Amino acid sequence: MMCDANFTSDFYKAIVKNSTELISVLDQAGEYMFVGASVEPVLGYEAHELLGTNAIDYIHKNDAAFALSALEKICTEKEVRMLPLRFKAKNGDWRWIECTITNMLDNESVRGIVANSRDVTQEVENELKKEQSQSFYKSLFHDHPDAVFTLNTDGYFEDANKQFPRLINYSEEEIKGKHFTELVHPSYTKEVTYAFNKALAGQAHTIEALVLTKQGKEIDICVTIVPIFFKGSVEGVHVIARDITQLKRSDRLIREQADQLNSVVESIAEPFFALDKQWCYTYVNKAYAAFLGKYREEMLGNNIWETYPQSVHSLFYYKCHEVASSGLPVSFEEPYSKPREAVIRFSVFPSSNGISVYFRDVIEERGLEAELEKLSLVASQTTNGVIITDGDGKVEWVNNSFERLTGYSFAEVLHKEPGELLQGVETDQETVARIRKKLAEAVPFSEEILNYRKNGEKVWFSMIITPILDTKGHVSKFIAIQSDTTDKKRSELELKQMASDLSIQNKSLQQFTYFISHNLRAPVANASGLAALLPRIDKNSKKFESVLSKLQTSVSHLDSIIKDMNTILSLRDGNQLLPLEDVNLSAVCTEVINSLQESIVELGVTTLVDVDTDCVVQASKAYLHNIFYNLLLNAIKYRATDRKLIIAVKCRQNKDGEVEIIISDNGSGMEMGLVKDQLFKLYKRFHLNTTGRGVGLFLVKTQVEAMKGRIEVDSTPNVGTSFKIYLKYNVEESFYNR
Amino acid sequence: MLKRAFIIDDDEISLFLTEAILEEENIAKEYQSYQYAQDALNDIIEGLEVEKIPDIIFLDLNMPLMSGWSFLNRLLPYENQLEEKCSIYILTSSVDIEEEEKAKGYRLVKGFLHKPLEESSVQEIKQHYR
């Protein structure tokens, strides 16, 4: 359409001017050689204004380099399409100009670079706006602080933001292609699938669900599912997920604590209630409702002072107001006479929206306290010792009298068993065992026991011990009351000793009566019988002589019995003050054997004496002599007729601090079963054909016992007899201190 | 007159005296004296078989080895056989009332006498057997 004769130059001019295309011609340096008239409606310049100026100068400095490179490029290329660049309009605005430059330097009629420009400001700005809004939404997706992801309509992951891996630990790559149900806890699959489908149906909404991390950890999330509309249909869903595990946990915790608190308050046996700032009940526990005989439901929301106008101006009323204004808790007691005598102890606490009140009746406690005070006065002031122990018998408290009676202070006995400190060597172990048994049986009992004071002094205590049982029947305490019975006990022991002495005395008196009755009377009876017989017999007959001689025998028998009696009586009376001395056993033994020498030689008796020449006993020498004499004489008297007599005397010390003297023979012996009860009795004889009167062994036993010793006998018929005498070798103490 | 009288007493003189008094009073045809109760017991038990038992026994209580009480106890198994045939009189020097009471517990014991034996006592016994 270059040249046509049919079109005038004006024609071209008009077209160019009204075209939206701006045509200009530049030289190689960019200077305008021609500017089409359409420049004016586009940029506001008159065409001539631009002629001779350089196009680069109008271009935005950010775009200038780009324009210059296009100018360079056009020298070697036919045509260059340039991206839009900013060109300064006459009014100073920047206009976006899209430009195509064509190299027409070789064209004779042009000789320049033709630029076809178009104002694309509107398009560029639209584009930019679009780009900007896209980036806004991208930020909403990628930079959202919650995990955001996209699922396609089949429920597979398409995209996820950078928070997403932090939530469930799957990386963006790992998650792509997974189905959402793979991440949801099985118990929530149904619910979540439903929500997903609801979103696909076009409804955005929010649900809570439990999901699993890559490691299988359960986390609570809150998800908002938003359908993605594209051209009227849903192309997928956006999901915004937030970890609410902590939130849930604290929520649960708060709920649990609230429940717990509620049950605590409910379970308090004492009345409890809460009032708001308007004095209306906001909480009433069971006990309070029961206390007032009302239902909780009918009380809640009611004003306490309106419900109970009689309480207005009570101490309680003022204290409640005090707490409400001061914000500090108070406790106080207020006595009531109606509906019954009571002392109510109130505790009023401030709370964020009012006050809480807790109260109980303490009238019984008051009474108990007063009683306890009195009891404690009794326990601490009594002259008896009082011990209170725990259930295991460990001391919890003792009174002053305990300290006075035992010498031990409270601190010294605390947490100890009293017996540990008080019992000693002479304390009767049977009594101790009895006490233990009674304590274990948990029954009240009394005992008398020998204890020791701290200074070692002996003291007799009469103890009354009472177990205190708890509601389950277990012993929680023992209370022991001790009184000093030492004086009583001492006189009791003295009485006992006296009774025992009397009993011995009585026994010997009985024995004496028996002796008189049997032994003294026998010769008397004989004598009197013979004397009565005598006149009836012919004086010249042999019988008369025989009776007369028997009368003489009887009288001399009587005489010897009276002599024995004298010996025995003097022995018995003398026992009380018998002086003991050191006696050499070996020497006494030798003396006795010598005195019996005549019989020993005549009968060919062998004496075997095995007595240490140093052996010394505490004894009466005369008694010891008599004992040896009688026993040796007996051995000789009751020897076996068919064999030579052997008498052995042995002596040894045993571990009980005694000297054991054994005198044994091989004589005729005795049947122990027959004689053992009678052997040492006065005028008991066991052999018919000898001269014994039945005094010797009685004397031996009496004398051994006078020296605080004892005697035993063992015998076998026709084998021999063995006497064992035990004497203490240090008898002084026990003898004189009886 | 009684056939046979036993006297049991460890005291020789007493034995002699009792026999002498019984002879004087002519209470029995035959007198047997025992110093040892066991011997008398043996004779009685043997005599049971041949109907040769004493009609009367004078028994001392206080004797060695076998006392009068032991003797009485040993006779207990024969009480039924001896009753009606044999009477026992305790003859003791004791004046103990308790012993007299104790003796009443034995069916064979018919009397309790104190030494020395007196004429009158023997005559009373004789009356009894007339």
HADDOCK unambig.tbl for C-alpha pairs under 7 A between the chains (distance, minus, plus):
assign (segid A and resid 517 and name CA) (segid B and resid 93 and name CA) 6.94 0.50 0.50
assign (segid A and resid 517 and name CA) (segid B and resid 94 and name CA) 4.79 0.50 0.50
assign (segid A and resid 517 and name CA) (segid B and resid 95 and name CA) 5.59 0.50 0.50
assign (segid A and resid 517 and name CA) (segid B and resid 96 and name CA) 6.78 0.50 0.50
assign (segid A and resid 518 and name CA) (segid B and resid 93 and name CA) 5.72 0.50 0.50
assign (segid A and resid 518 and name CA) (segid B and resid 94 and name CA) 4.77 0.50 0.50
assign (segid A and resid 521 and name CA) (segid B and resid 93 and name CA) 5.74 0.50 0.50
assign (segid A and resid 522 and name CA) (segid B and resid 93 and name CA) 5.05 0.50 0.50
assign (segid A and resid 525 and name CA) (segid B and resid 93 and name CA) 6.57 0.50 0.50
assign (segid A and resid 525 and name CA) (segid B and resid 115 and name CA) 5.40 0.50 0.50
assign (segid A and resid 525 and name CA) (segid B and resid 116 and name CA) 4.97 0.50 0.50
assign (segid A and resid 526 and name CA) (segid B and resid 13 and name CA) 6.81 0.50 0.50
assign (segid A and resid 526 and name CA) (segid B and resid 14 and name CA) 5.75 0.50 0.50
assign (segid A and resid 526 and name CA) (segid B and resid 116 and name CA) 6.09 0.50 0.50
assign (segid A and resid 528 and name CA) (segid B and resid 116 and name CA) 6.93 0.50 0.50
assign (segid A and resid 529 and name CA) (segid B and resid 17 and name CA) 6.89 0.50 0.50
assign (segid A and resid 529 and name CA) (segid B and resid 116 and name CA) 4.86 0.50 0.50
assign (segid A and resid 529 and name CA) (segid B and resid 117 and name CA) 6.98 0.50 0.50
assign (segid A and resid 530 and name CA) (segid B and resid 17 and name CA) 6.35 0.50 0.50
assign (segid A and resid 550 and name CA) (segid B and resid 13 and name CA) 6.27 0.50 0.50
assign (segid A and resid 684 and name CA) (segid B and resid 64 and name CA) 6.39 0.50 0.50
assign (segid A and resid 685 and name CA) (segid B and resid 64 and name CA) 5.16 0.50 0.50
assign (segid A and resid 686 and name CA) (segid B and resid 64 and name CA) 5.13 0.50 0.50
assign (segid A and resid 686 and name CA) (segid B and resid 65 and name CA) 5.40 0.50 0.50
